């Protein structure tokens, strides 16, 4: 276990993997009893429990390189442990109807996230790098996490109106801006390393437009502005479709590890096509939310974390047949969950939840040993 203290990605990815499995198992148990499912808590806790620890593992591994700064202290041990314990506390408290304790769990998550956000801001201040745009974009997303967790804590204390703000900011003011910032920087970079010839295309005006669209969707969701939802989602849908083609989604199939990133990014056109349809008055239920959280974020998480884990454990950047099947299976499971909502087939919810739990359990079992063992190439880290 001492190896978890060697590097941020080891601890954050390890705790993230545990949190991922625990949360999907918790929800799998919930869907076995549809009449008593904790849907409001699920809508907030799943995104806040599944993704942030992995985000921190990537941010504090790759981020210092973006900023050309050193970050060699062990701050991450306390912050990662505090956030993880907060997630577990929320689950346990909810299972036993201990609502004050549930609020304490959200408070722990908030305190840890405030600390890492401050830490990231400090690294930006220390940086002498000329280009810090991606760093500032990450900071904006992390600040969105602060607002999300604060709203979640208020909701847990009994302020029911805070739930809508927490849910909307979590998706469009916190997680999506961070995912898009990482994709904007890394997908063309990785593509340029693999595909020859390849022209790296990632104008900052593109990223700015994506972030603006995210914040417009926050406003649209919080204040129920359907016209704004339709407008912002339509523009994002077209932008993501063009970007996916421009980045070379078809050519990426030459390399499985690269294809995992491109195929996940391609989900964004579907996500915002559905979101736009909802803004225009069609009944979409939670299909757009699940397309975003499962189709895009869930599969992209597996793609990015697998790549970082292989690279930082000294293993070849190659996708085994098993990992490829697991990854494609997650896409199918996401489609089943969307179909369950669009075509009103409740039974598919259980099928999808079971598939996600089994597939992710296999992936977690594949990843976790890398964080507990020395690098395969004998290098430090």
C-alpha positions, 0 to 999 in steps of 0.5 A: 500500500506504500506505493500509493504514496509514490505519485498522485495518479496511484492514489487517486486512480486506486480510490477512484476505482474503488469508488467506481465499483462501490457506487455502481454496485450500490446502484445495481442494488437500488434498481432491483427495487424500482419503487424505492430507488434513491433517484435524486441522490443517484443523480447527484452522487454518481457523477460526484462519486465516480469522476472527480478522483480520476480527474484529480489523478490525471490533473496532478499527473499531467497538469504540472507538465502543462504548467512547467512546474514541480509538484512533488509533495504528498498533499494528495494523500489527505485530500484523496482520502478525505474525498473518498471517505466523504463518498462512502459516508454519503452511501452508508448514511443514506442506506441507514437514513442517517441524514445528518451524517449524509450531509457530513459526507458532502461536507467532507467532499466539499472540503477536499475539493476546495483544497485541491482547487486551491492547490491547482490555483497555486500551481497556476500562480507559480507557473512561468509557462507562456500558455496557461489557457488549459490550466485556467480552463481546468480551474474554471471547471474545478470551481464549478465543482466547488459550487456543485458540492456546496449545492449538494450539501445544501440539498442534503440539509433539506433545501430541496431547491438546491438539487436542480442547481447541483445536478445542472452544475455538476454536469455542465459547469463542472465535469463537462468543462473539465472533460472538454479541456482535457480532450481539447489538449490531449486527443489531437496530441495523442493523435499526432503521435500515432497517425502520420501524417497528421495536422494537430488542430485545436484552436482556443476559440473552439474550446472557448465556444465549448465552455460558453455552451456549457455555461449556457446550458447551466443557465438553461437548466437552472432557470428552465429556458427551453429555447436556450437549451435548444440553441446551445445544444444544437450549436454544440452538437454541430461543433462536436460532429465537425471536430470529431471528423476533423480530429480523424475519428475514422483514421483512429481505428488504426490504433485501439488505444487512440480509437478509445478516445475518439469513439468516446468523443463521438458520443458528444454529437449524440448527447447534444442532438438528444439535448437539443431535441428536448429543448425543442419540446420532444420527450427525452426523459433522462436519455441525454443525461445518461448519454453524457454520463455513460456514453461519453464520460464513462467510456472516455474515463476508461480510455484515458485512465487505461492510457495513463495507467499503462504509460505510468506503470511502464507497460506498453501502450497497447490494448488487449483483446479483453480490454477492447471487448470491455470498452465496446461493451460499455458502449452497448450498455450505454445504448441500452440505458438510453433505449430504456428511457426513450422507448420506456422499457424499464427492464432494460435499466436492470440489464444495463446496470448489470452490464455496467457493473460486470464490465467495470468490475473486470476493468477495475480488476485489471487496473488496480494491481498497477497502482500497487506494484512497482513499474514494470520497466523499473523506473521510479514513479 
